[in-house]
């Protein structure tokens, strides 16, 4: 019989975060080096009251094995791995870590845009491989960013932060397509709301930052790439499954679009046989949008605060399914 709430951390955390959790609970860390992740998880699910980590599919099948679960805490802003209706039906709190990673992620995504436009990784490799023997020719010239049109698909916190960098740093006109209009963004950035088709036709840079949902699965596919300019650069910092990856590869191979910068993929890590790895006009990063020390520490702290609140009868700071909370 445990005197403290039983907490499972299923992804790696810093010791300071684990110690924080130990102040209120009995913490078990799943270590993939110690055997099958699924087997270890199944062993502890009957007793667990809180799950903390990133990416675990929390659905009815898992919840049936966890009758004492009170809270699930995602160490990320996205929560498409949670079956929110099922959690809500069972009165289980779901939380995530928004806000603390907004500016860091926006920095990275705009950095991908710049790197793709100016072919920075390719040129860096040219120098380091000792192939810089003369002035580079037109075949290695980049594309201007300043004053070009930025089309934002998804204008939430991070999308707005990216648009802000484009508008005030690079004088970019902002087009956006969102589930609802943002009067604040229109007032601050002069952002123009338009249909998805119009955004794709008019934008020099198409930046996808929408959450993953049944409605946004494969949102950008063959039809959408055909609508883009041949000179357009596509940036994806949302989720891999929002894009039909085969259609993206085809669009790049047939020069329907000029280039792409990616931080997310349908399958992660990106398979070694992916055609994207052989394309010089594609910048590929390993899903590191929020990966700075300060931001990851803040995310861990918030994820832990959510768990601590949930197992001690308090309302978690970033509760997603507010309807489960009873004062």
GIBELVEN-V523319 format. One record per backbone hydrogen bond with DSSP energy under -1.0 kcal/mol. NH is the residue of the N-H (numbers start at 1). CO is the residue of the C=O. Records with the same first field share a line. If there is no record, write none. Layout:
# GIBELVEN-V523319
NH=CO ; CO
This chain:
# GIBELVEN-V523319
7=26
8=50
9=28
10=52
18=14
19=15
20=16
21=17
22=18
24=21
25=21
26=5
28=7
30=9
34=31
35=32
40=36
41=37
42=38
43=39
44=40
45=41
47=44
48=44
49=6
50=6
51=71
52=8
53=73
58=81
63=59
64=60
65=62
66=63
69=66
70=49
71=49
72=93
73=51
74=95
75=53
76=74
82=79
83=58
84=82
87=83
88=84
89=85
90=86
91=88
92=87
93=70
95=72
96=318
97=76
100=98
102=99
105=101
106=102
107=103
108=104
109=105
110=106
111=107
112=108
113=109
114=110
115=111
116=112
117=113
118=114
120=115
123=119
124=120
125=121
126=122
127=123
128=124
129=125
130=127
131=126
133=131
140=137
141=138
143=117
147=170
148=145
150=173
151=205
152=175
153=207
154=177
160=156
161=157
162=158
163=159
164=160
165=161
166=162
167=163
168=164
169=165
170=166
172=166
175=150
176=192
177=152
186=182
187=183
188=184
189=185
190=186
191=185
192=174
194=176
199=195
200=196
201=197
202=198
203=199
204=149
205=149
206=233
207=151
208=235
209=153
217=213
218=241
219=216
220=242
225=221
226=222
232=229
233=204
234=259
235=206
236=261
237=208
242=239
243=240
244=220
245=243
248=244
249=245
250=246
251=247
252=248
253=249
254=250
256=251
257=251
258=232
259=232
260=281
261=234
262=283
263=236
274=271
277=274
278=275
279=276
282=279
283=260
285=262
287=285
291=288
292=290
296=292
297=293
298=294
299=295
300=296
301=297
302=298
303=299
304=300
305=301
306=302
307=303
308=304
309=305
310=306
311=307
314=309
320=94
322=320
324=321
325=322
